[in-house]
Amino acid sequence: MRNSYPRTSATPINRGASPMRSPLRALIVLCAALPAVAAWADDPPGKVAYQRVCAKCHGDDPTEGDDGPALVPMYRTTAQVLDIVRNGTGQMDPVPDSKISDAEVSAVVAWLQMLSK
């Protein structure tokens, strides 16, 4: 006997393959996404950008410094840091936005300020 439920807009019309009909397919997609989610959960975006761009001169540990000074404690505002990054200062050359975006600089500053507490 056919089901007697009325057809609504929520009732699927297409009876073809659905991602939810294949638990294995859903499990594969979930497993593929887990490393990206786990990496983001472990490393905030500011830390990731710092490691990619800033650590080359300021060192892996922002509290110690290297060729560049230690950045923790961070007492500058995001605007001040962005000005330094874009225009350079002292021994630091300007860093173009093709290497680190303004949003990434903001994330780095937020991360360094969090470490400073």
BELZI-V832369 format. One record per residue. SS is DSSP state (~ for helix, > for strand, _ for the rest). PHI is phi in whole degrees, -180 to 180 (* if undefined). OMEGA is omega in whole degrees, -180 to 180 (* if undefined). Layout:
SS_PHI_OMEGA + SS_PHI_OMEGA
This chain:
__*_178 + __-70_179 + __-71_-174 + __-102_179 + __-72_178 + __-72_178 + __-76_177 + __-121_179 + __-66_179 + __-84_-180 + __-81_-179 + __-66_178 + __-92_-179 + __-74_180 + __-98_179 + __-73_-178 + __-64_179 + __-121_180 + ~_-59_-179 + ~_-78_178 + ~_-77_-180 + __-114_180 + ~_-59_179 + ~_-65_179 + ~_-62_178 + ~_-63_179 + ~_-65_179 + ~_-64_179 + ~_-63_179 + ~_-63_-180 + ~_-64_179 + ~_-68_-178 + ~_-83_-175 + ~_-59_180 + ~_-60_179 + ~_-66_179 + ~_-66_-179 + ~_-65_179 + ~_-63_180 + ~_-68_-180 + ~_-66_-179 + ~_-79_-175 + __-121_177 + __-63_-177 + ~_-55_179 + ~_-63_179 + ~_-69_-180 + ~_-62_179 + ~_-66_178 + ~_-59_-178 + ~_-64_-178 + ~_-74_-171 + ~_-116_-168 + ~_-84_-174 + ~_-63_180 + ~_-57_-179 + ~_-110_-174 + ~_-91_176 + __90_180 + __-63_179 + __-104_-176 + __-67_178 + __-85_-175 + __-108_-177 + __78_179 + __-153_174 + __-65_176 + __-97_-178 + __-71_172 + __-62_-178 + __-107_176 + __-123_9 + __-75_178 + __-94_-178 + __-112_179 + __-92_176 + __-83_177 + ~_-60_180 + ~_-62_179 + ~_-65_-180 + ~_-65_179 + ~_-61_177 + ~_-63_179 + ~_-65_-178 + ~_-64_-176 + ~_-76_-175 + ~_-106_-178 + __76_177 + >_-166_179 + __54_180 + __-84_-177 + >_-85_175 + __-79_175 + __-60_178 + __-114_-178 + __-73_-180 + __-69_174 + __-73_177 + __-95_178 + __-151_-177 + __-79_176 + ~_-60_179 + ~_-63_178 + ~_-68_176 + ~_-61_178 + ~_-60_180 + ~_-66_178 + ~_-63_-180 + ~_-61_179 + ~_-60_179 + ~_-65_179 + ~_-65_177 + ~_-66_177 + ~_-64_178 + ~_-67_-177 + __-80_-177 + __-81_*
